[in-house]
Amino acid sequence: MIDYNKYDKAVIVTSDGDFYSLTDYLYKNKKLKMVLSPDYDNCSILLTKAAKEKIVFMDNLRKKLEHKKNTEMKKHR
């Protein structure tokens, strides 16, 4: 919050409900880009309420981000 006027949007990485007030404040003031939560099952309900549509659960991103072995390369070895 010290640098509040020095940035356009904030990205918060947490699942902790202690960040509810900060998330709520940033959301209401259009300064929240997104909240990245590592895990849906362990994320605070307060945090999900404060972030609304701006929360992304990283466990849902696994299939998009994981490294997949190239099967074509194996065929040519």
Secondary structure, DSSP 8 states (H G I E B T S, - for coil): -TTGGG-S-EEEE---GGGHHHHHHHHHTT-EEEEEES-STTS-HHHHHHHGGGEEEGGGGHHHHS----HHHHHT-
